[in-house]
Amino acid sequence: MASILRSAAAAVNNKGMPSSFYSKDKTNPVFQSLDKEIKQFMGFIKKRNSKGYQKPNEEAQSRSADTLFEIWNKYEPRLPRAYYQEKLLEVGDFLMSAKEYSLALWQCYDRYLMHFGNINVVEISDIDTFKSTFFKNGFDGDSAGLTFRALMGKCISMYQVVRSSDPKLQNAQNVANCVEILTFLRLVTQIILPIEKLCWLVYNGTIHIYSISRYLMSLGHSAKVLEYLLWACMCMETSVPLLTVKYLSWRSTLYTAVCQSYFDCKAAEHAESFARRGLSKIQELSQLESMSNAEDSPEREIAFRQATIKMAIMVFRRSVYETRRRPKGLLRPKTRANLKDAQNLQWPRTPSEKLLQDMFEGSSTQLLCILEALNDTNRRILITSPPAPDSEVEILDVYAELFMAAQEILAGNINSVVVFFPTFLECGLKL
């Protein structure tokens, strides 16, 4: 209580004094006052975003922006530069978590980057310009990490502002803006990549690239984001600290996004090839782990299990069709499989079900695999007519067999264990 009273008295008697005015061996009243006002501001944002909040009629629409603007103008000349910049990013990250993207962009990240000049970051396209603009003294300074953090925060907040103004990206310029943001994120991660102490920023950069790319993929722009997803995979494979089992689940997620992007671009062969490459990378890591002194743990086993399933599903998605296509030039009568008779047989009843059983164990995994194999963003699945490019009798049989297998799994008529054994990876996935 006494310390609070002393701080309040100091704030009243020395109003407007910089933080350097006070001795370093006592709690600095300027820091205390700033933290108090920031805490009140965050409390107001949380209250305003809470469910059921009704804005009073006398409250200005721009209250949050005005309050934050006054706080920064009031304390900027009174604080050490490093402390002030750290607080800018701290509040910016909070506003991002509260989905106040415009406020985070204009009042935090842009304000941090303002001392570099009036620069449109997405127009920077080469490393030399980037370094001369933001890192004239190299990357050894204490503020290097903060600057990279501000640049990434600006990129993701710019993307969220574009997305909120045009959710379906119907304006071509908004699509181009998102691609520009991805290009700049790739440049930032390219520069950070050799600096191992900033590997956490590389990891964050891949998350941002993935988030933007997946949204663009959902709107039919897979061809525009494929190269950026490939870059994110390369970052995870190149950064030594990110090559551990801890980040394997995220790496496999990026691999899966690349494969799905290939499928969207009608390049199924490349998708399967990349999935097999991902399986080989997972196996390499498994072999390295087995040679190390690291003890086996349930978390490690689960990580390898999930990563392997993701890649194997991408392989199955193409293999289930390609293994049934007739070789070109082969003349033979087209015969349809009698699926009505197959329904009375014991699982596995069809070639598709046999491939499912050979590659996967566990009905939940098999059902997920079927859903992925039937999913095609280039086709409206619910149309009753057969797909024009896949009108071969054998391919139509595969579709029917997959639907029949899914029906059998959902009915619970399969004596299949739910576990996915780790020996699946060691056996080469039976591919």
C-alpha beads as a LAMMPS data file, in Angstrom:
LAMMPS data file: protein, C-alpha beads

431 atoms
430 bonds

1 atom types
1 bond types

-500.0 500.0 xlo xhi
-500.0 500.0 ylo yhi
-500.0 500.0 zlo zhi

Masses

1 110.0

Atoms # bond

1 1 1 0.000 0.000 0.000
2 1 1 2.822 2.362 0.850
3 1 1 4.490 1.766 -2.508
4 1 1 1.228 2.558 -4.314
5 1 1 0.839 5.824 -2.439
6 1 1 4.451 6.807 -3.153
7 1 1 3.949 6.072 -6.848
8 1 1 0.744 8.111 -6.958
9 1 1 2.425 11.031 -5.177
10 1 1 5.360 10.906 -7.579
11 1 1 3.012 10.886 -10.564
12 1 1 1.202 13.959 -9.262
13 1 1 4.289 15.937 -8.226
14 1 1 6.370 15.054 -11.253
15 1 1 3.742 14.963 -13.975
16 1 1 5.342 14.752 -17.394
17 1 1 8.800 13.746 -16.129
18 1 1 10.610 11.070 -18.189
19 1 1 11.320 7.640 -16.762
20 1 1 15.056 8.448 -16.609
21 1 1 14.280 11.102 -13.975
22 1 1 13.651 8.438 -11.357
23 1 1 16.309 6.272 -9.755
24 1 1 16.725 2.765 -11.096
25 1 1 16.668 1.052 -7.703
26 1 1 12.978 1.853 -7.137
27 1 1 9.824 0.992 -9.018
28 1 1 9.562 3.498 -11.820
29 1 1 6.236 5.412 -11.556
30 1 1 6.227 6.101 -15.316
31 1 1 6.292 2.376 -16.057
32 1 1 3.638 1.783 -13.431
33 1 1 1.375 4.464 -14.845
34 1 1 1.750 3.152 -18.397
35 1 1 1.027 -0.428 -17.341
36 1 1 -2.056 0.745 -15.465
37 1 1 -3.464 2.622 -18.466
38 1 1 -2.716 -0.267 -20.828
39 1 1 -4.427 -2.662 -18.431
40 1 1 -7.501 -0.410 -18.349
41 1 1 -7.485 -0.190 -22.152
42 1 1 -7.271 -3.992 -22.520
43 1 1 -10.083 -4.382 -20.004
44 1 1 -12.258 -2.066 -22.083
45 1 1 -11.520 -4.029 -25.284
46 1 1 -12.388 -7.328 -23.580
47 1 1 -15.577 -5.842 -22.183
48 1 1 -16.593 -4.403 -25.560
49 1 1 -15.994 -7.744 -27.300
50 1 1 -17.856 -9.759 -24.683
51 1 1 -21.179 -11.316 -25.542
52 1 1 -24.183 -9.125 -24.836
53 1 1 -22.262 -5.840 -24.607
54 1 1 -24.270 -2.796 -25.678
55 1 1 -22.459 0.395 -26.511
56 1 1 -23.767 3.423 -24.589
57 1 1 -25.217 6.134 -26.798
58 1 1 -22.753 8.725 -25.498
59 1 1 -19.731 6.534 -26.239
60 1 1 -17.834 7.527 -29.375
61 1 1 -17.295 4.884 -32.019
62 1 1 -13.599 5.760 -32.114
63 1 1 -13.084 5.567 -28.343
64 1 1 -10.619 2.666 -28.487
65 1 1 -8.514 4.284 -31.218
66 1 1 -8.558 7.672 -29.499
67 1 1 -7.590 6.171 -26.134
68 1 1 -4.656 4.217 -27.547
69 1 1 -3.509 7.218 -29.603
70 1 1 -3.442 9.374 -26.473
71 1 1 -1.537 6.739 -24.485
72 1 1 1.254 6.454 -27.051
73 1 1 1.557 10.222 -27.547
74 1 1 1.656 10.731 -23.801
75 1 1 4.320 8.146 -22.971
76 1 1 6.500 7.924 -26.072
77 1 1 8.752 10.891 -25.157
78 1 1 8.986 9.717 -21.538
79 1 1 10.032 6.095 -22.111
80 1 1 13.229 4.406 -23.243
81 1 1 12.904 3.552 -26.914
82 1 1 13.308 -0.215 -26.449
83 1 1 10.709 -0.348 -23.676
84 1 1 8.254 1.723 -25.700
85 1 1 8.667 -0.481 -28.775
86 1 1 8.170 -3.632 -26.762
87 1 1 4.931 -2.253 -25.341
88 1 1 3.753 -1.353 -28.859
89 1 1 4.120 -4.947 -30.003
90 1 1 2.683 -6.331 -26.786
91 1 1 -0.502 -4.316 -27.256
92 1 1 -0.531 -5.107 -30.988
93 1 1 -0.445 -8.858 -30.309
94 1 1 -3.256 -8.449 -27.771
95 1 1 -5.388 -6.570 -30.301
96 1 1 -4.759 -9.287 -32.869
97 1 1 -5.991 -11.916 -30.413
98 1 1 -9.065 -9.733 -29.798
99 1 1 -9.630 -9.487 -33.596
100 1 1 -9.089 -5.723 -33.576
101 1 1 -6.960 -5.938 -36.702
102 1 1 -7.262 -2.353 -37.947
103 1 1 -6.375 -0.961 -34.541
104 1 1 -3.380 -3.285 -34.245
105 1 1 -2.206 -2.306 -37.719
106 1 1 -2.492 1.479 -37.512
107 1 1 -1.781 2.100 -33.819
108 1 1 0.843 -0.558 -33.069
109 1 1 2.724 -2.218 -35.928
110 1 1 2.693 0.800 -38.234
111 1 1 3.648 3.039 -35.345
112 1 1 6.617 0.802 -34.573
113 1 1 7.765 0.802 -38.203
114 1 1 7.236 4.534 -38.568
115 1 1 10.769 5.388 -37.461
116 1 1 12.090 3.551 -40.557
117 1 1 10.228 6.004 -42.780
118 1 1 7.029 6.013 -44.771
119 1 1 7.483 2.631 -46.455
120 1 1 5.059 0.249 -48.134
121 1 1 6.587 -3.016 -47.001
122 1 1 4.923 -5.218 -49.623
123 1 1 6.722 -3.262 -52.351
124 1 1 10.101 -4.460 -51.043
125 1 1 11.037 -7.451 -53.188
126 1 1 14.785 -8.020 -52.712
127 1 1 17.062 -8.778 -49.787
128 1 1 19.399 -5.804 -50.255
129 1 1 16.566 -3.272 -50.125
130 1 1 15.111 -5.037 -47.095
131 1 1 18.396 -4.939 -45.188
132 1 1 19.178 -1.335 -46.091
133 1 1 15.694 -0.286 -44.971
134 1 1 15.270 -2.129 -41.683
135 1 1 18.692 -3.466 -40.669
136 1 1 21.401 -1.014 -41.589
137 1 1 23.480 -2.196 -38.617
138 1 1 22.920 -5.913 -39.195
139 1 1 20.910 -8.433 -37.203
140 1 1 22.980 -8.441 -34.015
141 1 1 21.080 -5.647 -32.280
142 1 1 18.577 -6.301 -29.516
143 1 1 15.782 -4.788 -31.612
144 1 1 16.189 -7.208 -34.544
145 1 1 13.709 -9.697 -33.122
146 1 1 11.209 -6.928 -32.380
147 1 1 11.461 -5.561 -35.921
148 1 1 10.849 -8.961 -37.491
149 1 1 7.944 -9.457 -35.106
150 1 1 6.478 -6.093 -36.114
151 1 1 6.835 -6.888 -39.816
152 1 1 5.040 -10.207 -39.448
153 1 1 2.359 -8.612 -37.304
154 1 1 1.820 -5.952 -39.937
155 1 1 1.501 -8.578 -42.681
156 1 1 -1.059 -10.712 -40.892
157 1 1 -3.092 -7.690 -39.761
158 1 1 -3.094 -6.338 -43.340
159 1 1 -4.405 -9.696 -44.526
160 1 1 -7.139 -9.721 -41.875
161 1 1 -8.201 -6.203 -42.829
162 1 1 -8.486 -7.254 -46.490
163 1 1 -10.388 -10.392 -45.514
164 1 1 -12.853 -8.528 -43.310
165 1 1 -13.595 -5.987 -46.058
166 1 1 -14.035 -8.654 -48.766
167 1 1 -14.619 -12.105 -47.184
168 1 1 -14.915 -13.959 -50.502
169 1 1 -12.157 -11.949 -52.200
170 1 1 -14.429 -11.075 -55.112
171 1 1 -12.255 -8.074 -55.934
172 1 1 -9.224 -9.178 -57.951
173 1 1 -7.126 -6.455 -56.329
174 1 1 -7.733 -7.980 -52.893
175 1 1 -6.477 -11.333 -54.163
176 1 1 -3.382 -9.583 -55.525
177 1 1 -2.880 -7.871 -52.147
178 1 1 -2.959 -11.242 -50.357
179 1 1 -0.390 -12.654 -52.790
180 1 1 1.835 -9.598 -52.190
181 1 1 1.620 -10.226 -48.448
182 1 1 2.650 -13.857 -49.010
183 1 1 5.588 -12.697 -51.133
184 1 1 6.787 -10.377 -48.390
185 1 1 6.389 -13.080 -45.727
186 1 1 8.511 -15.359 -47.874
187 1 1 11.166 -12.646 -48.082
188 1 1 11.126 -12.133 -44.310
189 1 1 11.474 -15.851 -43.554
190 1 1 14.220 -16.140 -46.169
191 1 1 16.267 -13.536 -44.309
192 1 1 15.551 -14.981 -40.842
193 1 1 16.243 -18.587 -41.863
194 1 1 20.048 -18.569 -41.316
195 1 1 19.668 -16.982 -37.846
196 1 1 19.047 -19.934 -35.532
197 1 1 18.188 -17.818 -32.497
198 1 1 15.208 -16.423 -34.440
199 1 1 13.896 -19.851 -35.484
200 1 1 10.678 -19.151 -33.599
201 1 1 9.990 -16.336 -36.060
202 1 1 10.531 -18.755 -38.962
203 1 1 7.984 -21.055 -37.343
204 1 1 5.515 -18.183 -36.921
205 1 1 6.135 -17.164 -40.526
206 1 1 5.186 -20.620 -41.805
207 1 1 1.981 -20.455 -39.741
208 1 1 1.070 -17.102 -41.309
209 1 1 1.871 -18.363 -44.820
210 1 1 -0.253 -21.456 -44.226
211 1 1 -3.200 -19.482 -42.814
212 1 1 -3.344 -17.096 -45.764
213 1 1 -2.738 -19.855 -48.318
214 1 1 -5.445 -22.147 -46.940
215 1 1 -7.984 -19.341 -47.107
216 1 1 -7.048 -18.579 -50.705
217 1 1 -7.232 -22.304 -51.519
218 1 1 -10.773 -22.471 -50.160
219 1 1 -11.731 -19.758 -52.650
220 1 1 -10.167 -21.491 -55.642
221 1 1 -6.739 -19.817 -55.786
222 1 1 -4.570 -22.885 -55.133
223 1 1 -2.321 -22.209 -58.134
224 1 1 -1.374 -18.814 -56.694
225 1 1 -0.286 -20.136 -53.288
226 1 1 1.415 -23.414 -54.160
227 1 1 4.900 -21.910 -54.339
228 1 1 4.488 -20.281 -50.917
229 1 1 3.391 -23.539 -49.285
230 1 1 6.406 -25.256 -50.829
231 1 1 8.596 -22.506 -49.372
232 1 1 7.080 -23.009 -45.921
233 1 1 7.918 -26.733 -46.137
234 1 1 11.474 -25.887 -47.149
235 1 1 11.811 -23.545 -44.161
236 1 1 10.778 -26.313 -41.754
237 1 1 13.257 -28.715 -43.363
238 1 1 16.158 -26.234 -43.465
239 1 1 16.012 -24.751 -39.977
240 1 1 17.884 -27.191 -37.715
241 1 1 15.958 -26.310 -34.501
242 1 1 12.670 -26.998 -36.334
243 1 1 13.698 -30.482 -37.515
244 1 1 12.802 -32.128 -34.213
245 1 1 9.842 -34.381 -33.455
246 1 1 8.222 -31.459 -31.626
247 1 1 7.465 -29.776 -34.952
248 1 1 6.755 -32.941 -36.974
249 1 1 2.984 -32.577 -36.740
250 1 1 3.145 -29.052 -38.142
251 1 1 5.564 -30.094 -40.889
252 1 1 3.204 -32.878 -41.977
253 1 1 0.339 -30.375 -42.025
254 1 1 2.315 -28.229 -44.463
255 1 1 3.091 -31.310 -46.573
256 1 1 -0.619 -32.138 -46.696
257 1 1 -1.501 -28.577 -47.751
258 1 1 0.983 -28.827 -50.647
259 1 1 -0.542 -32.138 -51.771
260 1 1 -4.061 -30.730 -51.607
261 1 1 -2.947 -27.724 -53.605
262 1 1 -1.537 -30.052 -56.283
263 1 1 -4.837 -31.934 -56.380
264 1 1 -6.717 -28.648 -56.783
265 1 1 -4.447 -27.787 -59.708
266 1 1 -5.220 -31.186 -61.337
267 1 1 -1.650 -32.360 -60.799
268 1 1 -2.412 -35.571 -58.909
269 1 1 0.847 -37.187 -59.981
270 1 1 2.859 -34.395 -58.356
271 1 1 0.680 -34.645 -55.245
272 1 1 1.420 -38.342 -54.829
273 1 1 5.117 -37.790 -55.528
274 1 1 5.312 -35.065 -52.886
275 1 1 3.420 -37.226 -50.396
276 1 1 5.893 -40.069 -50.903
277 1 1 8.708 -37.580 -50.427
278 1 1 7.070 -36.520 -47.154
279 1 1 6.935 -40.153 -46.048
280 1 1 10.641 -40.530 -46.742
281 1 1 11.381 -37.409 -44.665
282 1 1 9.332 -38.805 -41.798
283 1 1 11.179 -42.111 -42.036
284 1 1 14.544 -40.306 -42.029
285 1 1 13.588 -38.497 -38.835
286 1 1 12.408 -41.775 -37.303
287 1 1 15.759 -43.389 -38.058
288 1 1 17.650 -40.436 -36.577
289 1 1 15.536 -40.610 -33.439
290 1 1 16.166 -44.334 -33.090
291 1 1 19.928 -43.753 -33.329
292 1 1 19.853 -41.000 -30.729
293 1 1 19.673 -41.425 -26.971
294 1 1 16.175 -39.967 -26.785
295 1 1 13.737 -42.105 -24.832
296 1 1 10.530 -43.302 -26.447
297 1 1 7.429 -41.482 -25.266
298 1 1 3.704 -41.614 -26.106
299 1 1 3.911 -38.075 -27.522
300 1 1 6.706 -39.065 -29.898
301 1 1 4.808 -42.153 -31.046
302 1 1 1.631 -40.145 -31.639
303 1 1 3.536 -37.515 -33.638
304 1 1 4.986 -40.106 -36.023
305 1 1 1.670 -41.915 -36.242
306 1 1 -0.325 -38.817 -37.190
307 1 1 2.271 -37.546 -39.650
308 1 1 2.411 -40.905 -41.404
309 1 1 -1.375 -41.130 -41.669
310 1 1 -1.580 -37.683 -43.276
311 1 1 0.949 -38.568 -45.953
312 1 1 -0.428 -42.055 -46.581
313 1 1 -3.907 -40.641 -47.167
314 1 1 -2.513 -38.327 -49.844
315 1 1 -0.851 -41.323 -51.517
316 1 1 -4.063 -43.371 -51.358
317 1 1 -6.088 -40.494 -52.808
318 1 1 -4.453 -41.020 -56.200
319 1 1 -3.332 -44.653 -55.999
320 1 1 -6.836 -45.997 -55.464
321 1 1 -7.784 -44.707 -58.921
322 1 1 -4.551 -45.052 -60.852
323 1 1 -4.053 -48.711 -59.957
324 1 1 -7.393 -49.495 -61.592
325 1 1 -6.988 -47.615 -64.859
326 1 1 -6.618 -49.743 -67.965
327 1 1 -3.249 -49.468 -69.716
328 1 1 -3.439 -47.431 -72.897
329 1 1 -3.641 -49.507 -76.040
330 1 1 -5.057 -52.517 -74.237
331 1 1 -8.203 -53.771 -75.956
332 1 1 -10.582 -55.733 -73.792
333 1 1 -14.320 -55.640 -73.191
334 1 1 -15.549 -53.267 -70.528
335 1 1 -17.054 -55.270 -67.702
336 1 1 -18.688 -53.881 -64.584
337 1 1 -18.085 -55.392 -61.178
338 1 1 -21.140 -56.945 -59.540
339 1 1 -21.212 -54.942 -56.305
340 1 1 -24.582 -56.370 -55.261
341 1 1 -23.021 -59.798 -54.848
342 1 1 -19.953 -58.283 -53.126
343 1 1 -22.135 -56.851 -50.357
344 1 1 -22.681 -60.361 -48.970
345 1 1 -18.985 -61.198 -48.822
346 1 1 -16.615 -60.716 -45.876
347 1 1 -14.490 -57.556 -45.626
348 1 1 -12.436 -56.776 -47.660
349 1 1 -14.827 -57.401 -50.535
350 1 1 -13.506 -55.173 -53.335
351 1 1 -10.064 -54.075 -54.592
352 1 1 -10.581 -50.643 -53.008
353 1 1 -11.304 -52.190 -49.619
354 1 1 -8.278 -54.451 -49.948
355 1 1 -6.068 -51.433 -50.613
356 1 1 -7.607 -49.689 -47.602
357 1 1 -6.882 -52.673 -45.370
358 1 1 -3.330 -53.022 -46.682
359 1 1 -2.458 -49.372 -46.086
360 1 1 -4.447 -48.467 -42.952
361 1 1 -5.578 -50.002 -39.697
362 1 1 -8.496 -48.516 -37.834
363 1 1 -11.982 -47.776 -39.141
364 1 1 -11.736 -44.064 -38.307
365 1 1 -8.578 -43.694 -40.377
366 1 1 -10.095 -45.669 -43.237
367 1 1 -13.218 -43.501 -43.260
368 1 1 -11.134 -40.331 -43.321
369 1 1 -9.161 -41.780 -46.204
370 1 1 -12.354 -42.497 -48.152
371 1 1 -13.622 -38.959 -47.632
372 1 1 -10.360 -37.539 -48.922
373 1 1 -10.390 -39.839 -51.954
374 1 1 -13.937 -38.790 -52.867
375 1 1 -13.233 -35.107 -52.332
376 1 1 -12.418 -33.128 -55.453
377 1 1 -12.627 -29.347 -55.561
378 1 1 -12.765 -29.464 -59.356
379 1 1 -16.001 -31.461 -59.370
380 1 1 -19.448 -31.084 -57.852
381 1 1 -19.729 -34.428 -56.115
382 1 1 -23.525 -34.382 -55.729
383 1 1 -24.190 -34.282 -59.474
384 1 1 -25.690 -37.651 -60.394
385 1 1 -24.122 -37.838 -63.853
386 1 1 -20.650 -39.453 -64.106
387 1 1 -17.635 -37.115 -64.193
388 1 1 -16.566 -36.503 -67.771
389 1 1 -12.766 -36.949 -67.342
390 1 1 -13.252 -40.088 -65.218
391 1 1 -15.897 -41.856 -67.267
392 1 1 -13.904 -45.089 -67.511
393 1 1 -15.769 -48.085 -66.194
394 1 1 -12.988 -48.962 -63.751
395 1 1 -12.923 -45.468 -62.240
396 1 1 -16.689 -45.434 -61.803
397 1 1 -16.365 -48.783 -60.035
398 1 1 -13.842 -47.249 -57.619
399 1 1 -16.317 -44.500 -56.700
400 1 1 -19.023 -47.057 -56.031
401 1 1 -16.670 -49.247 -54.008
402 1 1 -15.548 -46.326 -51.854
403 1 1 -19.124 -45.347 -51.075
404 1 1 -19.943 -48.977 -50.232
405 1 1 -16.889 -49.213 -47.974
406 1 1 -17.852 -46.002 -46.167
407 1 1 -21.371 -47.343 -45.637
408 1 1 -19.976 -50.539 -44.145
409 1 1 -17.635 -48.623 -41.808
410 1 1 -20.413 -46.318 -40.598
411 1 1 -22.641 -49.328 -39.967
412 1 1 -19.964 -50.724 -37.643
413 1 1 -19.790 -54.090 -39.359
414 1 1 -15.979 -54.163 -39.599
415 1 1 -13.883 -55.936 -37.010
416 1 1 -11.113 -53.354 -37.206
417 1 1 -8.979 -52.052 -34.394
418 1 1 -8.889 -48.345 -33.770
419 1 1 -5.154 -48.200 -33.130
420 1 1 -2.637 -47.284 -35.781
421 1 1 0.494 -49.317 -35.089
422 1 1 3.929 -47.657 -35.239
423 1 1 5.174 -50.651 -37.276
424 1 1 3.179 -49.124 -40.138
425 1 1 6.031 -46.668 -40.680
426 1 1 8.736 -49.283 -40.293
427 1 1 7.089 -51.591 -42.848
428 1 1 7.306 -48.943 -45.558
429 1 1 3.523 -48.369 -45.547
430 1 1 3.053 -51.346 -47.869
431 1 1 3.226 -48.940 -50.801

Bonds

1 1 1 2
2 1 2 3
3 1 3 4
4 1 4 5
5 1 5 6
6 1 6 7
7 1 7 8
8 1 8 9
9 1 9 10
10 1 10 11
11 1 11 12
12 1 12 13
13 1 13 14
14 1 14 15
15 1 15 16
16 1 16 17
17 1 17 18
18 1 18 19
19 1 19 20
20 1 20 21
21 1 21 22
22 1 22 23
23 1 23 24
24 1 24 25
25 1 25 26
26 1 26 27
27 1 27 28
28 1 28 29
29 1 29 30
30 1 30 31
31 1 31 32
32 1 32 33
33 1 33 34
34 1 34 35
35 1 35 36
36 1 36 37
37 1 37 38
38 1 38 39
39 1 39 40
40 1 40 41
41 1 41 42
42 1 42 43
43 1 43 44
44 1 44 45
45 1 45 46
46 1 46 47
47 1 47 48
48 1 48 49
49 1 49 50
50 1 50 51
51 1 51 52
52 1 52 53
53 1 53 54
54 1 54 55
55 1 55 56
56 1 56 57
57 1 57 58
58 1 58 59
59 1 59 60
60 1 60 61
61 1 61 62
62 1 62 63
63 1 63 64
64 1 64 65
65 1 65 66
66 1 66 67
67 1 67 68
68 1 68 69
69 1 69 70
70 1 70 71
71 1 71 72
72 1 72 73
73 1 73 74
74 1 74 75
75 1 75 76
76 1 76 77
77 1 77 78
78 1 78 79
79 1 79 80
80 1 80 81
81 1 81 82
82 1 82 83
83 1 83 84
84 1 84 85
85 1 85 86
86 1 86 87
87 1 87 88
88 1 88 89
89 1 89 90
90 1 90 91
91 1 91 92
92 1 92 93
93 1 93 94
94 1 94 95
95 1 95 96
96 1 96 97
97 1 97 98
98 1 98 99
99 1 99 100
100 1 100 101
101 1 101 102
102 1 102 103
103 1 103 104
104 1 104 105
105 1 105 106
106 1 106 107
107 1 107 108
108 1 108 109
109 1 109 110
110 1 110 111
111 1 111 112
112 1 112 113
113 1 113 114
114 1 114 115
115 1 115 116
116 1 116 117
117 1 117 118
118 1 118 119
119 1 119 120
120 1 120 121
121 1 121 122
122 1 122 123
123 1 123 124
124 1 124 125
125 1 125 126
126 1 126 127
127 1 127 128
128 1 128 129
129 1 129 130
130 1 130 131
131 1 131 132
132 1 132 133
133 1 133 134
134 1 134 135
135 1 135 136
136 1 136 137
137 1 137 138
138 1 138 139
139 1 139 140
140 1 140 141
141 1 141 142
142 1 142 143
143 1 143 144
144 1 144 145
145 1 145 146
146 1 146 147
147 1 147 148
148 1 148 149
149 1 149 150
150 1 150 151
151 1 151 152
152 1 152 153
153 1 153 154
154 1 154 155
155 1 155 156
156 1 156 157
157 1 157 158
158 1 158 159
159 1 159 160
160 1 160 161
161 1 161 162
162 1 162 163
163 1 163 164
164 1 164 165
165 1 165 166
166 1 166 167
167 1 167 168
168 1 168 169
169 1 169 170
170 1 170 171
171 1 171 172
172 1 172 173
173 1 173 174
174 1 174 175
175 1 175 176
176 1 176 177
177 1 177 178
178 1 178 179
179 1 179 180
180 1 180 181
181 1 181 182
182 1 182 183
183 1 183 184
184 1 184 185
185 1 185 186
186 1 186 187
187 1 187 188
188 1 188 189
189 1 189 190
190 1 190 191
191 1 191 192
192 1 192 193
193 1 193 194
194 1 194 195
195 1 195 196
196 1 196 197
197 1 197 198
198 1 198 199
199 1 199 200
200 1 200 201
201 1 201 202
202 1 202 203
203 1 203 204
204 1 204 205
205 1 205 206
206 1 206 207
207 1 207 208
208 1 208 209
209 1 209 210
210 1 210 211
211 1 211 212
212 1 212 213
213 1 213 214
214 1 214 215
215 1 215 216
216 1 216 217
217 1 217 218
218 1 218 219
219 1 219 220
220 1 220 221
221 1 221 222
222 1 222 223
223 1 223 224
224 1 224 225
225 1 225 226
226 1 226 227
227 1 227 228
228 1 228 229
229 1 229 230
230 1 230 231
231 1 231 232
232 1 232 233
233 1 233 234
234 1 234 235
235 1 235 236
236 1 236 237
237 1 237 238
238 1 238 239
239 1 239 240
240 1 240 241
241 1 241 242
242 1 242 243
243 1 243 244
244 1 244 245
245 1 245 246
246 1 246 247
247 1 247 248
248 1 248 249
249 1 249 250
250 1 250 251
251 1 251 252
252 1 252 253
253 1 253 254
254 1 254 255
255 1 255 256
256 1 256 257
257 1 257 258
258 1 258 259
259 1 259 260
260 1 260 261
261 1 261 262
262 1 262 263
263 1 263 264
264 1 264 265
265 1 265 266
266 1 266 267
267 1 267 268
268 1 268 269
269 1 269 270
270 1 270 271
271 1 271 272
272 1 272 273
273 1 273 274
274 1 274 275
275 1 275 276
276 1 276 277
277 1 277 278
278 1 278 279
279 1 279 280
280 1 280 281
281 1 281 282
282 1 282 283
283 1 283 284
284 1 284 285
285 1 285 286
286 1 286 287
287 1 287 288
288 1 288 289
289 1 289 290
290 1 290 291
291 1 291 292
292 1 292 293
293 1 293 294
294 1 294 295
295 1 295 296
296 1 296 297
297 1 297 298
298 1 298 299
299 1 299 300
300 1 300 301
301 1 301 302
302 1 302 303
303 1 303 304
304 1 304 305
305 1 305 306
306 1 306 307
307 1 307 308
308 1 308 309
309 1 309 310
310 1 310 311
311 1 311 312
312 1 312 313
313 1 313 314
314 1 314 315
315 1 315 316
316 1 316 317
317 1 317 318
318 1 318 319
319 1 319 320
320 1 320 321
321 1 321 322
322 1 322 323
323 1 323 324
324 1 324 325
325 1 325 326
326 1 326 327
327 1 327 328
328 1 328 329
329 1 329 330
330 1 330 331
331 1 331 332
332 1 332 333
333 1 333 334
334 1 334 335
335 1 335 336
336 1 336 337
337 1 337 338
338 1 338 339
339 1 339 340
340 1 340 341
341 1 341 342
342 1 342 343
343 1 343 344
344 1 344 345
345 1 345 346
346 1 346 347
347 1 347 348
348 1 348 349
349 1 349 350
350 1 350 351
351 1 351 352
352 1 352 353
353 1 353 354
354 1 354 355
355 1 355 356
356 1 356 357
357 1 357 358
358 1 358 359
359 1 359 360
360 1 360 361
361 1 361 362
362 1 362 363
363 1 363 364
364 1 364 365
365 1 365 366
366 1 366 367
367 1 367 368
368 1 368 369
369 1 369 370
370 1 370 371
371 1 371 372
372 1 372 373
373 1 373 374
374 1 374 375
375 1 375 376
376 1 376 377
377 1 377 378
378 1 378 379
379 1 379 380
380 1 380 381
381 1 381 382
382 1 382 383
383 1 383 384
384 1 384 385
385 1 385 386
386 1 386 387
387 1 387 388
388 1 388 389
389 1 389 390
390 1 390 391
391 1 391 392
392 1 392 393
393 1 393 394
394 1 394 395
395 1 395 396
396 1 396 397
397 1 397 398
398 1 398 399
399 1 399 400
400 1 400 401
401 1 401 402
402 1 402 403
403 1 403 404
404 1 404 405
405 1 405 406
406 1 406 407
407 1 407 408
408 1 408 409
409 1 409 410
410 1 410 411
411 1 411 412
412 1 412 413
413 1 413 414
414 1 414 415
415 1 415 416
416 1 416 417
417 1 417 418
418 1 418 419
419 1 419 420
420 1 420 421
421 1 421 422
422 1 422 423
423 1 423 424
424 1 424 425
425 1 425 426
426 1 426 427
427 1 427 428
428 1 428 429
429 1 429 430
430 1 430 431
